[in-house]
Every structure is written in C-alpha cells, then in structure tokens.
Amino acid sequence: RGRFVFLSCAVFFIATFAAPHARAGVDHEVSAVGSGDYQYDGPRPAAVRIVVEDARKLKSPFVWGRYEKVHLTFAQGGSDPLAFLAESIASELSKHGIPASTKPDSDGETMKLRIETFDIRNRQTTGFSPMVTLTHLRIVATYQGKSQVITGFAVHAKVLKRKRDTETWTYLYSDPLHLVVREAAAKLNRSFWGLSVADA
C-alpha cells in the first residue's frame, strides 16, 4: 500500500508541476508595432503601395508547437497575420520617411511581398523549463524590377508562472513579432532605397 501511495503522489506531482504548461490554450492580442522617432536622411522617396502574396507552405496554424495552443489576434490586421505583417511594415516605413500604404487605391508604385514563411513555433520540455518561441519570417520582395530576399528570426524564452499574465505572452509573442517587422522594414530600406538615419 505504501508503494501505491508513493506512485500516486509521484504521478500527481509530475502531472501538476513537471508537465508542460497551458494545454488548455491561450488568447493573446498582439499590439501595434511601436517605433522610434528617427527619420531616414536624404530626399523623400516616392510613395509605395504594398501588395502581399501568400506563398507559405504552412498557412495554419500560425502558432504551432507540441505543447502550447495559442490563438493570436492583432491590433493591426484582426485575426489575419499577413494583414498584420503588411500593415506593420507599411507603418514602420512611413514613420521613418518612406511613404507606404496597403490600400488598393493608394498612390505609388507597387512593392510585392511574397511571404514564403511567417509563423511562430513554441516548445517546452517540462514544466520546469522555459517556454521558447521561435519566430520565422522569409519574404521575397519585388520593387521596380528588382527582387530581394528579406528574412527575420527571433528567439524568446521565459519560465512560465502558474498564474500567467499579459506580460508573459507579450514577451513570448508580441515582442518577437515586433522585432521581425522592424528588421524586415530596415532590410527593405537597405535593399531598395539605401537611406541612412539622419543625425540627431
């Protein structure tokens, strides 16, 4: 009997503390991408109209992994991660002096963004190990007859609390998405305009 009690306690302990977290799933809203107030130096470029082509092999789910079910919505883009990506890149370019829009009737020459990879993978070995998110982005951007591969990658890890809060999910999901958007916008500038940051 003593052995049975010991085994029962061990199973309860593993299921409660050592098993990976959040099997029930999580809902989280990704905020709009914040940005610094710097401007690119030089003549103001012509307006750009951004058009997205979905060429992803993995279209759904956007967030995937062995242990964590996470449903993301976006302050920019609703429930569509590609709309979030396009709107965020356009906003990031515009804030720094390159006028860009995703509106079909907007002025400007078309920049086509062929999205080949855009997803978040999460993993956690046990309840004692940190949750790790790996955010991937790969775009083939075409503008004025020139094509360029644009990539972004971010890894975030955090030990989860038993009582989860918005800060945890912001760090694991919102922050890396913001990072890859800023990285993509900076690489687009470097590839097609080559503008540098204005001196303070």
N, C-alpha and C positions, 0 to 999 in steps of 0.2 A: 504493500500500500504506500509506503514511504517513497518508493521509486516512482509510482504512478503520480503522486502529488508533485514530486520534483519535475517529472517530464511535463506535467500540465503547466506548471509555473514557467518552465523554460519556453514552451510554445507560446504562452501568453506574452512573455517578455519580448520574444522575437517578433511576434505579430504586431505588438504595440510600439516598440521602440526601434527595433533594428530593421524592420521592413521599410521600403521606400515610402515616401510621403505622398499625400494628395491623390489617392486613387479615385476619389470622387470627382475631381476636376475643379478647375478654377476659371472664373471670368475676370478679365482684366481689360481696361481701356488704355490704349497707348495714346499719350498726349501728343499734341503738335510739336514738331521739332523746334526747339529754341535755338537761337543763333546769336552770335556776337554782332556788334555794330560796325565791324570793319567794312571797308569798301575796296574793291579792286581799283588799281590805278590805271590811268590811260583813257582813251576815248570810249564813250559808252557804246557797247556792241548793239547791233541790230536785234530786234525782238525775235524770239524763238517760240515756236509752237511745238510742244512735246506730245508725241503720239507713242503709245505703248503697244507692243505686240507680245502676247503671252506665248512663249516657246518653252515653258517649263515642262519637264518630264513628270515631276511630282507637283500636281496642281492642288491636291488636297490630301491630307490636312496641311495647313500652313505650318502649324506647330506639331511636331511629331517626336515620339520617343517611346521608350519601353515602359516608363513608369508614370509619366505626367500627362494628364489630359488638360490642356489649356485652351480656352476659347478667347481670342482677342478681338476687340473692336477698336476702331481708330477714330480719333478726333478729326483727322483728315482722311476721308475715304470710307467712313461707315464700317462695314464688315469686309470690305474688299482690300486685301493687302497691296494689290497692284495700283489701285487708286490712291492709297496712302503713299506709296512709293513715288508715283508720278507727281502728285500734288506737293509732296515734301521736297522733291528735287527742284521743281519749278519755284517753290517758295524760297528755297535756300539760294538758288541762283539770283533771283530777283532782289533779295535782301542785300546782296553784295554787289549789285550793279549790272547784272546781266538779265535784262527783262525776259521773263519766260512765263508761259501760261499753258494750261492743258485744255482750255476751252476750244471747242471745234471751230468757232467763228472768230478766234483771236487772230490778230495780225502776226506776221513773221514767217520766216522760212521754217519748214518742218524739220525737227530733230526726231528721228525714230529711235526708240529704245526697245530693243529686242531682249526681253527678260528670259534668260535661259535657266537661271537658278535664283530663287528667292524663298528661303524657308528658315525655320528655327528648329534645331534638334536639341532635345534635352535628355539628360541622363543622370541617374543617381544609383550608386552601387548598393548602399544600405541607408537606413535612417540616420546613421552616424556620419555619413559622408556628405559633402556639399552637393547641392543640385548644380549641374553645369549646363549652360546653354551655349550652343554654337550657332551663330547667325551667319548665313551664307548669302552672298549676292554676286551674280555674274550677269553683266549686260553687254550686248553688242550695240554700241551707239553709232548711228549714221547721220552725218550732217554735212551738207554741201559736198556730197560725193565722197567723203572720207569716212571710213569705219574704224572704230577703236573698241577694244575690249576693256571694260571697266569692271573691276572686282572690288568686293569688300568682305571683310571677315572679322568677327568679334567673338571672343570667348569670355563669358562671365560665370563666376561660381560663387555660391553663397550657401552657408549652412542654414537650413530652414528651421524656423521656430515652430513649436507646437501650435502657438497662436499666430497665424500668419497675418501680415499686414500689407498695405498697399506698397510700402517702401520695398519689401522683398521682391514683389512682382515687377515693380518699376525698374529695379536694378537688373533683374534677370531678363526682362523682355523689352521694356521701353528704351532703356539706355543703350543697349546694343543696336537696336533699330535706328535710333538717332545717330549713332556713330557711323553706321554704314551709309546712311543717307548723306551725312556731311562729307564722308570720304568720297562717295560717288560724285557729288557736286563739285568737289575740289578737283577730282581727276578729269571731269568733263571740261572744266575751265582750262586745265593744263593741256588737254589734248586738242581743244578746238579754238581757244582764244589766247591762251598763254599769258593771261593777265597776272600781275603780282599785286600783293596787298599794298595799299597806299601807306606811306609813312605817317606816323601819328603827328 
